[in-house]
């Protein structure tokens, strides 16, 4: 196996991980929403949690897909066209990431503490556990 084959496999691995993160994020998000709906009957909370958790999965997935594009571009012939293509892909995904973060949090990313996609998903799971806990009356 030569270097190009190894890098091609690395690119495919990053892409597969990105897709798996999306699928797992969707399943986890729906599971969280259903759990909250069943326990609390609060549709707004369930909707907000599914948006936050799935938005976090999308952001995390985008990071893996950008990594795949980066490895692919660096291991190909470093031509101006390939670098420009990577720059365009990164720009589009960056704008998408910013707009997703604003949509999820309601504030621009630079106006809040740094939060990764995994942190958003973890926060959603924690919120769902707290809201779904039986109250002690």
Rosetta constraint file for C-alpha pairs under 8 A:
AtomPair CA 1 CA 5 HARMONIC 6.13 0.50
AtomPair CA 1 CA 6 HARMONIC 6.78 0.50
AtomPair CA 2 CA 6 HARMONIC 6.37 0.50
AtomPair CA 3 CA 7 HARMONIC 6.17 0.50
AtomPair CA 4 CA 8 HARMONIC 6.03 0.50
AtomPair CA 4 CA 75 HARMONIC 7.15 0.50
AtomPair CA 5 CA 9 HARMONIC 6.23 0.50
AtomPair CA 6 CA 10 HARMONIC 6.26 0.50
AtomPair CA 7 CA 11 HARMONIC 6.16 0.50
AtomPair CA 7 CA 71 HARMONIC 7.18 0.50
AtomPair CA 7 CA 72 HARMONIC 7.35 0.50
AtomPair CA 7 CA 75 HARMONIC 6.86 0.50
AtomPair CA 8 CA 12 HARMONIC 6.31 0.50
AtomPair CA 8 CA 72 HARMONIC 7.25 0.50
AtomPair CA 9 CA 13 HARMONIC 6.04 0.50
AtomPair CA 10 CA 14 HARMONIC 6.25 0.50
AtomPair CA 10 CA 68 HARMONIC 7.58 0.50
AtomPair CA 10 CA 71 HARMONIC 7.78 0.50
AtomPair CA 11 CA 15 HARMONIC 6.25 0.50
AtomPair CA 11 CA 67 HARMONIC 7.98 0.50
AtomPair CA 11 CA 68 HARMONIC 4.72 0.50
AtomPair CA 11 CA 69 HARMONIC 7.33 0.50
AtomPair CA 11 CA 71 HARMONIC 6.33 0.50
AtomPair CA 11 CA 72 HARMONIC 6.19 0.50
AtomPair CA 12 CA 16 HARMONIC 6.03 0.50
AtomPair CA 12 CA 68 HARMONIC 7.32 0.50
AtomPair CA 13 CA 17 HARMONIC 6.09 0.50
AtomPair CA 14 CA 18 HARMONIC 6.12 0.50
AtomPair CA 14 CA 64 HARMONIC 5.61 0.50
AtomPair CA 14 CA 65 HARMONIC 6.41 0.50
AtomPair CA 14 CA 67 HARMONIC 6.83 0.50
AtomPair CA 14 CA 68 HARMONIC 5.22 0.50
AtomPair CA 15 CA 19 HARMONIC 6.30 0.50
AtomPair CA 15 CA 64 HARMONIC 6.72 0.50
AtomPair CA 15 CA 65 HARMONIC 5.61 0.50
AtomPair CA 15 CA 68 HARMONIC 6.05 0.50
AtomPair CA 16 CA 20 HARMONIC 6.05 0.50
AtomPair CA 17 CA 21 HARMONIC 6.01 0.50
AtomPair CA 17 CA 61 HARMONIC 7.64 0.50
AtomPair CA 17 CA 64 HARMONIC 6.90 0.50
AtomPair CA 18 CA 22 HARMONIC 6.45 0.50
AtomPair CA 18 CA 60 HARMONIC 7.67 0.50
AtomPair CA 18 CA 61 HARMONIC 4.41 0.50
AtomPair CA 18 CA 62 HARMONIC 6.86 0.50
AtomPair CA 18 CA 63 HARMONIC 7.77 0.50
AtomPair CA 18 CA 64 HARMONIC 5.12 0.50
AtomPair CA 18 CA 65 HARMONIC 5.74 0.50
AtomPair CA 19 CA 23 HARMONIC 6.32 0.50
AtomPair CA 19 CA 61 HARMONIC 6.80 0.50
AtomPair CA 20 CA 24 HARMONIC 5.92 0.50
AtomPair CA 21 CA 25 HARMONIC 5.73 0.50
AtomPair CA 21 CA 57 HARMONIC 6.29 0.50
AtomPair CA 21 CA 58 HARMONIC 7.80 0.50
AtomPair CA 21 CA 60 HARMONIC 7.29 0.50
AtomPair CA 21 CA 61 HARMONIC 5.67 0.50
AtomPair CA 22 CA 26 HARMONIC 6.14 0.50
AtomPair CA 22 CA 54 HARMONIC 7.95 0.50
AtomPair CA 22 CA 57 HARMONIC 5.80 0.50
AtomPair CA 22 CA 58 HARMONIC 6.05 0.50
AtomPair CA 22 CA 61 HARMONIC 6.06 0.50
AtomPair CA 23 CA 27 HARMONIC 6.31 0.50
AtomPair CA 24 CA 28 HARMONIC 6.00 0.50
AtomPair CA 25 CA 29 HARMONIC 5.86 0.50
AtomPair CA 25 CA 53 HARMONIC 7.08 0.50
AtomPair CA 25 CA 54 HARMONIC 5.52 0.50
AtomPair CA 25 CA 56 HARMONIC 7.94 0.50
AtomPair CA 25 CA 57 HARMONIC 4.98 0.50
AtomPair CA 25 CA 58 HARMONIC 7.65 0.50
AtomPair CA 26 CA 30 HARMONIC 6.11 0.50
AtomPair CA 26 CA 54 HARMONIC 5.84 0.50
AtomPair CA 26 CA 57 HARMONIC 7.63 0.50
AtomPair CA 27 CA 31 HARMONIC 6.06 0.50
AtomPair CA 28 CA 32 HARMONIC 6.08 0.50
AtomPair CA 28 CA 53 HARMONIC 7.84 0.50
AtomPair CA 29 CA 33 HARMONIC 6.21 0.50
AtomPair CA 29 CA 49 HARMONIC 7.39 0.50
AtomPair CA 29 CA 50 HARMONIC 4.83 0.50
AtomPair CA 29 CA 51 HARMONIC 7.75 0.50
AtomPair CA 29 CA 53 HARMONIC 5.53 0.50
AtomPair CA 29 CA 54 HARMONIC 5.57 0.50
AtomPair CA 30 CA 34 HARMONIC 6.05 0.50
AtomPair CA 30 CA 50 HARMONIC 6.32 0.50
AtomPair CA 31 CA 35 HARMONIC 6.04 0.50
AtomPair CA 32 CA 36 HARMONIC 6.15 0.50
AtomPair CA 32 CA 46 HARMONIC 7.41 0.50
AtomPair CA 32 CA 49 HARMONIC 7.26 0.50
AtomPair CA 32 CA 50 HARMONIC 6.83 0.50
AtomPair CA 32 CA 125 HARMONIC 6.92 0.50
AtomPair CA 32 CA 128 HARMONIC 6.50 0.50
AtomPair CA 33 CA 37 HARMONIC 6.04 0.50
AtomPair CA 33 CA 46 HARMONIC 4.49 0.50
AtomPair CA 33 CA 47 HARMONIC 6.66 0.50
AtomPair CA 33 CA 49 HARMONIC 6.49 0.50
AtomPair CA 33 CA 50 HARMONIC 5.64 0.50
AtomPair CA 34 CA 38 HARMONIC 6.07 0.50
AtomPair CA 34 CA 46 HARMONIC 7.25 0.50
AtomPair CA 35 CA 39 HARMONIC 6.14 0.50
AtomPair CA 35 CA 128 HARMONIC 7.87 0.50
AtomPair CA 35 CA 132 HARMONIC 7.38 0.50
AtomPair CA 36 CA 40 HARMONIC 5.57 0.50
AtomPair CA 36 CA 41 HARMONIC 6.94 0.50
AtomPair CA 36 CA 42 HARMONIC 7.08 0.50
AtomPair CA 36 CA 45 HARMONIC 7.53 0.50
AtomPair CA 36 CA 46 HARMONIC 5.67 0.50
AtomPair CA 36 CA 128 HARMONIC 6.18 0.50
AtomPair CA 36 CA 131 HARMONIC 7.12 0.50
AtomPair CA 36 CA 132 HARMONIC 5.67 0.50
AtomPair CA 37 CA 41 HARMONIC 4.54 0.50
AtomPair CA 37 CA 42 HARMONIC 5.71 0.50
AtomPair CA 37 CA 43 HARMONIC 6.01 0.50
AtomPair CA 37 CA 46 HARMONIC 5.99 0.50
AtomPair CA 39 CA 132 HARMONIC 5.49 0.50
AtomPair CA 39 CA 133 HARMONIC 7.98 0.50
AtomPair CA 40 CA 131 HARMONIC 7.09 0.50
AtomPair CA 40 CA 132 HARMONIC 6.03 0.50
AtomPair CA 42 CA 46 HARMONIC 6.35 0.50
AtomPair CA 43 CA 47 HARMONIC 6.02 0.50
AtomPair CA 44 CA 48 HARMONIC 6.11 0.50
AtomPair CA 45 CA 49 HARMONIC 6.05 0.50
AtomPair CA 46 CA 50 HARMONIC 6.12 0.50
AtomPair CA 47 CA 51 HARMONIC 6.21 0.50
AtomPair CA 48 CA 52 HARMONIC 6.15 0.50
AtomPair CA 49 CA 53 HARMONIC 5.96 0.50
AtomPair CA 49 CA 124 HARMONIC 5.64 0.50
AtomPair CA 49 CA 127 HARMONIC 7.78 0.50
AtomPair CA 49 CA 128 HARMONIC 7.28 0.50
AtomPair CA 50 CA 54 HARMONIC 5.79 0.50
AtomPair CA 50 CA 124 HARMONIC 7.89 0.50
AtomPair CA 51 CA 55 HARMONIC 5.67 0.50
AtomPair CA 51 CA 104 HARMONIC 6.70 0.50
AtomPair CA 52 CA 56 HARMONIC 6.11 0.50
AtomPair CA 52 CA 104 HARMONIC 5.57 0.50
AtomPair CA 52 CA 105 HARMONIC 7.87 0.50
AtomPair CA 52 CA 120 HARMONIC 6.50 0.50
AtomPair CA 52 CA 121 HARMONIC 6.90 0.50
AtomPair CA 52 CA 124 HARMONIC 6.39 0.50
AtomPair CA 53 CA 57 HARMONIC 6.35 0.50
AtomPair CA 53 CA 120 HARMONIC 6.08 0.50
AtomPair CA 53 CA 121 HARMONIC 4.37 0.50
AtomPair CA 53 CA 122 HARMONIC 7.76 0.50
AtomPair CA 53 CA 123 HARMONIC 7.94 0.50
AtomPair CA 53 CA 124 HARMONIC 5.52 0.50
AtomPair CA 53 CA 125 HARMONIC 7.66 0.50
AtomPair CA 54 CA 58 HARMONIC 6.21 0.50
AtomPair CA 54 CA 121 HARMONIC 7.29 0.50
AtomPair CA 55 CA 59 HARMONIC 6.27 0.50
AtomPair CA 55 CA 100 HARMONIC 6.59 0.50
AtomPair CA 55 CA 101 HARMONIC 7.62 0.50
AtomPair CA 55 CA 104 HARMONIC 6.63 0.50
AtomPair CA 55 CA 117 HARMONIC 7.45 0.50
AtomPair CA 55 CA 120 HARMONIC 7.90 0.50
AtomPair CA 56 CA 60 HARMONIC 6.18 0.50
AtomPair CA 56 CA 116 HARMONIC 7.35 0.50
AtomPair CA 56 CA 117 HARMONIC 3.91 0.50
AtomPair CA 56 CA 118 HARMONIC 6.19 0.50
AtomPair CA 56 CA 119 HARMONIC 7.52 0.50
AtomPair CA 56 CA 120 HARMONIC 5.09 0.50
AtomPair CA 56 CA 121 HARMONIC 5.41 0.50
AtomPair CA 57 CA 61 HARMONIC 5.98 0.50
AtomPair CA 57 CA 117 HARMONIC 5.80 0.50
AtomPair CA 57 CA 118 HARMONIC 6.97 0.50
AtomPair CA 57 CA 121 HARMONIC 6.81 0.50
AtomPair CA 58 CA 62 HARMONIC 6.10 0.50
AtomPair CA 58 CA 117 HARMONIC 7.35 0.50
AtomPair CA 59 CA 63 HARMONIC 6.52 0.50
AtomPair CA 59 CA 97 HARMONIC 6.08 0.50
AtomPair CA 59 CA 100 HARMONIC 7.60 0.50
AtomPair CA 59 CA 116 HARMONIC 7.60 0.50
AtomPair CA 59 CA 117 HARMONIC 5.10 0.50
AtomPair CA 60 CA 64 HARMONIC 6.77 0.50
AtomPair CA 60 CA 116 HARMONIC 7.20 0.50
AtomPair CA 60 CA 117 HARMONIC 4.68 0.50
AtomPair CA 60 CA 118 HARMONIC 6.44 0.50
AtomPair CA 61 CA 65 HARMONIC 6.31 0.50
AtomPair CA 62 CA 66 HARMONIC 6.05 0.50
AtomPair CA 62 CA 93 HARMONIC 6.94 0.50
AtomPair CA 62 CA 97 HARMONIC 7.69 0.50
AtomPair CA 63 CA 67 HARMONIC 6.24 0.50
AtomPair CA 64 CA 68 HARMONIC 6.30 0.50
AtomPair CA 65 CA 69 HARMONIC 6.33 0.50
AtomPair CA 66 CA 70 HARMONIC 6.06 0.50
AtomPair CA 66 CA 89 HARMONIC 7.83 0.50
AtomPair CA 66 CA 90 HARMONIC 6.55 0.50
AtomPair CA 66 CA 93 HARMONIC 7.71 0.50
AtomPair CA 67 CA 71 HARMONIC 6.19 0.50
AtomPair CA 68 CA 72 HARMONIC 6.08 0.50
AtomPair CA 69 CA 73 HARMONIC 6.05 0.50
AtomPair CA 69 CA 86 HARMONIC 6.71 0.50
AtomPair CA 70 CA 74 HARMONIC 6.08 0.50
AtomPair CA 70 CA 86 HARMONIC 6.93 0.50
AtomPair CA 71 CA 75 HARMONIC 6.02 0.50
AtomPair CA 72 CA 76 HARMONIC 6.16 0.50
AtomPair CA 73 CA 77 HARMONIC 7.55 0.50
AtomPair CA 73 CA 78 HARMONIC 7.02 0.50
AtomPair CA 73 CA 82 HARMONIC 6.19 0.50
AtomPair CA 73 CA 83 HARMONIC 6.72 0.50
AtomPair CA 73 CA 86 HARMONIC 6.66 0.50
AtomPair CA 74 CA 78 HARMONIC 6.44 0.50
AtomPair CA 76 CA 82 HARMONIC 7.94 0.50
AtomPair CA 77 CA 82 HARMONIC 7.62 0.50
AtomPair CA 78 CA 82 HARMONIC 6.39 0.50
AtomPair CA 78 CA 83 HARMONIC 6.76 0.50
AtomPair CA 79 CA 83 HARMONIC 6.31 0.50
AtomPair CA 80 CA 84 HARMONIC 5.96 0.50
AtomPair CA 81 CA 85 HARMONIC 6.08 0.50
AtomPair CA 82 CA 86 HARMONIC 6.23 0.50
AtomPair CA 83 CA 87 HARMONIC 6.11 0.50
AtomPair CA 84 CA 88 HARMONIC 6.18 0.50
AtomPair CA 85 CA 89 HARMONIC 6.27 0.50
AtomPair CA 86 CA 90 HARMONIC 6.07 0.50
AtomPair CA 87 CA 91 HARMONIC 5.99 0.50
AtomPair CA 88 CA 92 HARMONIC 6.14 0.50
AtomPair CA 89 CA 93 HARMONIC 6.16 0.50
AtomPair CA 90 CA 94 HARMONIC 5.87 0.50
AtomPair CA 91 CA 95 HARMONIC 6.19 0.50
AtomPair CA 92 CA 96 HARMONIC 6.17 0.50
AtomPair CA 93 CA 97 HARMONIC 5.97 0.50
AtomPair CA 94 CA 98 HARMONIC 6.15 0.50
AtomPair CA 95 CA 99 HARMONIC 6.14 0.50
AtomPair CA 96 CA 100 HARMONIC 6.05 0.50
AtomPair CA 97 CA 101 HARMONIC 6.14 0.50
AtomPair CA 98 CA 102 HARMONIC 6.19 0.50
AtomPair CA 98 CA 108 HARMONIC 7.32 0.50
AtomPair CA 98 CA 109 HARMONIC 6.69 0.50
AtomPair CA 99 CA 103 HARMONIC 6.04 0.50
AtomPair CA 100 CA 104 HARMONIC 6.05 0.50
AtomPair CA 101 CA 105 HARMONIC 5.86 0.50
AtomPair CA 101 CA 106 HARMONIC 7.56 0.50
AtomPair CA 101 CA 107 HARMONIC 7.60 0.50
AtomPair CA 101 CA 108 HARMONIC 7.07 0.50
AtomPair CA 101 CA 109 HARMONIC 6.38 0.50
AtomPair CA 102 CA 106 HARMONIC 4.87 0.50
AtomPair CA 102 CA 107 HARMONIC 5.05 0.50
AtomPair CA 102 CA 108 HARMONIC 5.20 0.50
AtomPair CA 102 CA 109 HARMONIC 6.73 0.50
AtomPair CA 103 CA 107 HARMONIC 7.81 0.50
AtomPair CA 107 CA 111 HARMONIC 6.55 0.50
AtomPair CA 107 CA 112 HARMONIC 7.33 0.50
AtomPair CA 108 CA 112 HARMONIC 7.21 0.50
AtomPair CA 109 CA 113 HARMONIC 7.69 0.50
AtomPair CA 109 CA 114 HARMONIC 7.31 0.50
AtomPair CA 110 CA 114 HARMONIC 7.75 0.50
AtomPair CA 115 CA 119 HARMONIC 5.87 0.50
AtomPair CA 115 CA 120 HARMONIC 6.77 0.50
AtomPair CA 116 CA 120 HARMONIC 6.39 0.50
AtomPair CA 117 CA 121 HARMONIC 6.38 0.50
AtomPair CA 118 CA 122 HARMONIC 6.13 0.50
AtomPair CA 119 CA 123 HARMONIC 6.01 0.50
AtomPair CA 120 CA 124 HARMONIC 6.22 0.50
AtomPair CA 121 CA 125 HARMONIC 6.27 0.50
AtomPair CA 122 CA 126 HARMONIC 6.21 0.50
AtomPair CA 123 CA 127 HARMONIC 6.14 0.50
AtomPair CA 124 CA 128 HARMONIC 6.11 0.50
AtomPair CA 125 CA 129 HARMONIC 6.21 0.50
AtomPair CA 126 CA 130 HARMONIC 6.29 0.50
AtomPair CA 127 CA 131 HARMONIC 6.05 0.50
AtomPair CA 128 CA 132 HARMONIC 5.77 0.50
AtomPair CA 129 CA 133 HARMONIC 6.01 0.50
